[in-house]
Amino acid sequence: MKFVFDLDGTICFKGKPLSKQMINALEVLVDRGHEIIFASARPIRDLLPILPPQMHHFPMVGGNGAFVVTKGLNISTVHFDSSTADDIIKIIKTFEADYLVDSAWDYAYSGNYEHPIRRNLDPDQRARNVRLEDLNEIVKVVILRSTDVQKMLIELRELPIVTYLHESEDIIDISPKDVNKWTGLQMMGIAPLDFIAFGNDANDVPMFRQAMRSICIGNHPELMLFTSEQVISDEEQVINKIIEVMEELMCSTNAER
């Protein structure tokens, strides 16, 4: 069975790498013949540092579907067309926004150094922080602060893009139109009902709608509408749920023999 895991708030917490206990649980999944796919809002550059090296070759969806990695860290990207990118930049300037803008690898960051996003940004210094104008293509945008979030959202939603407002962090995630975690999984050849999904936020809704089983970590109101099972936001409880699902699958397989 394929297991698709969101990362932050699902199997890792407070921006820290996967714990030893979580890594052990995931390795048991692999040892039992299951496949693991990571699906995160993070670009691949910032996804790698929270994973152990032995999992860097696992399939990954990053940037809410804008980045897809299959084997050997070969990264496929979907970027904004030039007109839409220009419109986003104009809105950023109009609302004097602080931002993190990602290209396929490098990025432009204008926010406060103490912002939680900055603390998780390229900790291994794998990329370059360049001027926004020097990015040759824009794959993903995160708005960290602006003079008026609600008015900015209204203008952004006039564009052919996908936006997620993370109210707990007061940030706006922006991806190209028709790009989400499910479209990223489809690019890997994943079919509906062919996987079990774990997630915790609105950006997990598209893949939850297609999953055979969908397990919500916490109680995000929008995600709960598409959730078959729920676990409180506690690492030990999440690990227990992973093991429980794995054992249920094993029992089901044995019963069919």
Steps between C-alpha positions, in 0.01 A plus 500: 500500500611855434507732802501874426615717789481873539791614718462812715234446765441144382813291557743776605432787735619857564719493192729235646627195305322168531560350841679170545172340607318623188785386275484156659125476434543600136786254454277221629247598232767467232628171644145364473495578128307829503600808300539845660441828318551838664265784401582840648449871453877533527713514185726198462799706613340551844338160515829307492649637827214363712535150352772249585749445214372146436161650403629763259435264208131453589242651261405854603244764416611848609358849482143364520550321168727748320803273552506126430792268565503137394849347498846641548380847601389576145268793567211585269335838555187687397557876499282809457476639149683831463183711494365348822840528667512870410151552644597328826808720531288813442262395778794427731627855443156657536448346842866538604512128573780296647546182299679177427504436126642172370640409163594141419782523758604857593269744676433864590420581864408842637353421841616541856797285593312373808194382307434123545512454122850651495621263770399205278629655178794324333670398828760299310580799275437299185370801303543876454287785631480731198304809403143433394578648160782250451284187527463362149170329584264501797367168626349590838430811709441539873377835632623548856356844576320780319326829573157340448477119476130486412515758220814335368322163493211652304739625231701178493184294451432690178809333353525146353671360812432284806513668842498353850461727801668342802323695772698350789822635344337798325669418169373453145626212284475560125543234230434491124144431383382139519806402703455319831625192681265273306618627160857440622412142594337450162825607331656198676236271355302465824136404445194587711441265796855370455641651819447589865548869584608669822467880526400791720408808294284636217770434241452127567134508387569415130690181586258408782212505249679234291639280779382153594536607864560853625635565849483855635752602764323756718160645412535744210133579419531493120714187491266322741230507231708254295645295785422136570699489826642751745797500739586770753809706418744300707800315359450187708136478391598544135762224526242273664259571213762419237569167671128432539432557130798285404381214721146525360639472148705196599196331656294576190770354274529186711121454501493510119754218470 
